[in-house]
Amino acid sequence: MKLQGKVAIVTGGASGIGEATVREFVREGARVVIADVSDAGAQLSQELNDAGFDTAFARADVSDEAQVIKMVALAAQRFGRLDIMVANAGIGAPGMNIAEMPLEHWRRTIDINLTGVFLSNKHAIARMQQQGQGGAIVNVASVLGHVGAPNAAHYTASKGGVVNITRSLGVSHAREGIRVNAVCPGFIDTPMLGPSGTPTREHYIAAHPIGRLGRAEEIAQAIRFLASDDASFVAGTSLLVDGGYTAQ
Ligand SMILES: NC(=O)c1ccc[n+]([C@@H]2O[C@H](COP(=O)([O-])OP(=O)(O)OC[C@H]3O[C@@H](n4cnc5c(N)ncnc54)[C@H](O)[C@@H]3O)[C@@H](O)[C@H]2O)c1
């Protein structure tokens, strides 16, 4: 098992890529704090604990520093330490022409997708520094942190920010044994993408040379790789897991 004895927090762990990551992590031996604004996180924690795994639920909005502090404290209280932070929580706010985009729409996306990553990284790294035994951070960015898309100024700016904060923290903390990396998914079949059969989904499928959307489990495996000692020489990078989307 690749994560035996490790304690992890997965933000946005109640659904989609986060949920798949929680399931992958417990299978690989980790104890996991599932952090989310949704009650589905409590149900997932209960289900996994009933199956013999060790998880806890933290109700936390990642854009609120007080709640992030409590979330990190819960890992320490419940499991005694923190080894891995997966900063995955994010929203795919509706696309909009910038000329019509209310400031509030921009701010909400940046607050959750970028400031949420800043706060989750800040408090996880502080805890890891206190422990003095290194750690691993995996931020969930997007292909849209590397390339543009129509009517997505807010989302692409937030994810471009995640790619670059990852570089910056990666070089800042590598010597402390804290590896900070990001995964950049292509379009993945999660609730964020909406119901199947819609024109938008058909458009997304066509945009991937591999000819389909990604599965949440395929992103979870990449996150697990970066979080584990298998990635012991990987720092400050963004791993594209995108079915060839950005290679075209
Ligand atoms: N689905 C895709 O195509 C895709 C592609 C690239 C990147 N991503 C990124 O992957 C991450 C996960 O997305 P997903 O597709 O699994 O979406 P999802 O909607 O299935 O899951 C997102 C989870 O985050 C939680 N969340 C939302 N705001 C939060 C907040 N403020 N604090 C804490 N939790 C919050 C939601 O409750 C939900 O459980 C996001 O950062 C998203 O931008 C998704």
The ligand as a Tripos MOL2 file, in Angstrom:
@<TRIPOS>MOLECULE
LIG
   44    48     1     0     0
SMALL
NO_CHARGES

@<TRIPOS>ATOM
      1 N1        -14.7360   18.0030  -13.7760 N.am      1 LIG1
      2 C1        -13.8490   18.5440  -14.5940 C.2       1 LIG1
      3 O1        -13.9620   18.4740  -15.8240 O.2       1 LIG1
      4 C2        -12.6230   19.2490  -14.0540 C.ar      1 LIG1
      5 C3        -11.5800   19.5310  -14.9440 C.ar      1 LIG1
      6 C4        -10.4500   20.1770  -14.4760 C.ar      1 LIG1
      7 C5        -10.3670   20.5350  -13.1500 C.ar      1 LIG1
      8 N2        -11.3870   20.2620  -12.3030 N.ar      1 LIG1
      9 C6        -11.2360   20.6790  -10.9200 C.3       1 LIG1
     10 O2        -11.3200   19.5490  -10.0900 O.3       1 LIG1
     11 C7        -11.7930   19.9290   -8.8010 C.3       1 LIG1
     12 C8        -12.9370   18.9990   -8.3950 C.3       1 LIG1
     13 O3        -13.9870   19.1600   -9.3310 O.3       1 LIG1
     14 P1        -15.0940   18.0340   -9.6170 P.3       1 LIG1
     15 O4        -15.2410   17.9480  -11.0770 O.co2     1 LIG1
     16 O5        -14.8040   16.8210   -8.8280 O.co2     1 LIG1
     17 O6        -16.3890   18.8050   -9.0860 O.3       1 LIG1
     18 P2        -17.5670   18.3760   -8.1010 P.3       1 LIG1
     19 O7        -18.5530   19.4990   -8.2250 O.co2     1 LIG1
     20 O8        -18.0080   16.9830   -8.3650 O.co2     1 LIG1
     21 O9        -16.8720   18.4120   -6.6610 O.3       1 LIG1
     22 C9        -16.4390   19.6000   -6.0840 C.3       1 LIG1
     23 C10       -16.5860   19.4800   -4.5700 C.3       1 LIG1
     24 O10       -16.0620   20.6740   -3.9860 O.3       1 LIG1
     25 C11       -16.9630   21.1030   -2.9790 C.3       1 LIG1
     26 N3        -16.8210   22.5440   -2.7760 N.ar      1 LIG1
     27 C12       -17.2630   23.5470   -3.5850 C.ar      1 LIG1
     28 N4        -16.9670   24.7400   -3.0360 N.ar      1 LIG1
     29 C13       -16.3350   24.4820   -1.8620 C.ar      1 LIG1
     30 C14       -15.7920   25.2970   -0.8370 C.ar      1 LIG1
     31 N5        -15.8670   26.6350   -0.9060 N.pl3     1 LIG1
     32 N6        -15.2020   24.7070    0.2240 N.ar      1 LIG1
     33 C15       -15.1430   23.3430    0.3110 C.ar      1 LIG1
     34 N7        -15.6590   22.5180   -0.6160 N.ar      1 LIG1
     35 C16       -16.2350   23.0770   -1.6920 C.ar      1 LIG1
     36 C17       -18.3500   20.7190   -3.4900 C.3       1 LIG1
     37 O11       -19.2940   20.6570   -2.4300 O.3       1 LIG1
     38 C18       -18.0550   19.3700   -4.1140 C.3       1 LIG1
     39 O12       -18.1850   18.3180   -3.1700 O.3       1 LIG1
     40 C19       -12.1650   21.4080   -8.9150 C.3       1 LIG1
     41 O13       -11.1190   22.2080   -8.4050 O.3       1 LIG1
     42 C20       -12.3210   21.6110  -10.4110 C.3       1 LIG1
     43 O14       -12.0900   22.9600  -10.7980 O.3       1 LIG1
     44 C21       -12.5110   19.6220  -12.7160 C.ar      1 LIG1
@<TRIPOS>BOND
     1     1     2 1
     2     2     3 2
     3     2     4 1
     4     4     5 ar
     5     4    44 ar
     6     5     6 ar
     7     6     7 ar
     8     7     8 ar
     9     8     9 1
    10     8    44 ar
    11     9    10 1
    12     9    42 1
    13    10    11 1
    14    11    12 1
    15    11    40 1
    16    12    13 1
    17    13    14 1
    18    14    15 2
    19    14    16 1
    20    14    17 1
    21    17    18 1
    22    18    19 2
    23    18    20 1
    24    18    21 1
    25    21    22 1
    26    22    23 1
    27    23    24 1
    28    23    38 1
    29    24    25 1
    30    25    26 1
    31    25    36 1
    32    26    27 ar
    33    26    35 ar
    34    27    28 ar
    35    28    29 ar
    36    29    30 ar
    37    29    35 ar
    38    30    31 1
    39    30    32 ar
    40    32    33 ar
    41    33    34 ar
    42    34    35 ar
    43    36    37 1
    44    36    38 1
    45    38    39 1
    46    40    41 1
    47    40    42 1
    48    42    43 1
@<TRIPOS>SUBSTRUCTURE
     1 LIG1         1 GROUP 0 **** ****
